[in-house]
Amino acid sequence: MKKLPYCCLIIILFFTTQSVLAHDSIVGKKRGIIPDYLNFQLAGNIGSGSIGAGYYLNPARNLCLDGIYGYSPAFRTGRAIHNIVLRLTYFPYTFDLPRNYTLRPLVSFAISKQIADGDRTFSLLPKNFPEGYYAPNAFRLHFDLGIALKRELSKTRFIKAIELYANTTTNEMYITYYFRSKTVTFTDIFSLAIGINLYLFE
């Protein structure tokens, strides 16, 4: 089980490396599995840091799907935590700004599978726990709202655009805490994430 996160990380790094090496050879050819952009993020309930790759899902390029690997080291969380994430992001509007900048609000939904050292994270309730005593906690549903600032670069460059974004994010577990506990406030269930997208194709 512990080998799974490392296999996923190797796959993501392989795709990233292949996209760099194959850039010159794919001009005018089919791109295959090479992603539209690469993603790097700090925080956001999917790890202290994360790396991923994403694809446009529609011609308008305002609906995207990301595959992400996130990691939190043991010295920060008490135990090493790995996250495998699928995230769907929608940009409802695009505001054109001077000097090839655009500003885009965003909303995203994600599902993550958490793999942690120890036996306190599980997809199914262990047999030694009474039924209903704990809810399975390995999967999370995430909800994000944010804003992204994108800068278009030269079409002849390998990186066609750079996008910085900031999200406020929560998940279904925190929302449950908010409704069940009198001590958890609305602001307690949100956290901040910042990240960057490097666009290979535009």
Summary of the structure (lengths in Angstrom):
residues: 202
radius of gyration: 18.8
end to end distance: 37.8
largest distance: 61.4
contacts: 584
relative contact order: 0.17
helix: 19%
strand: 44%
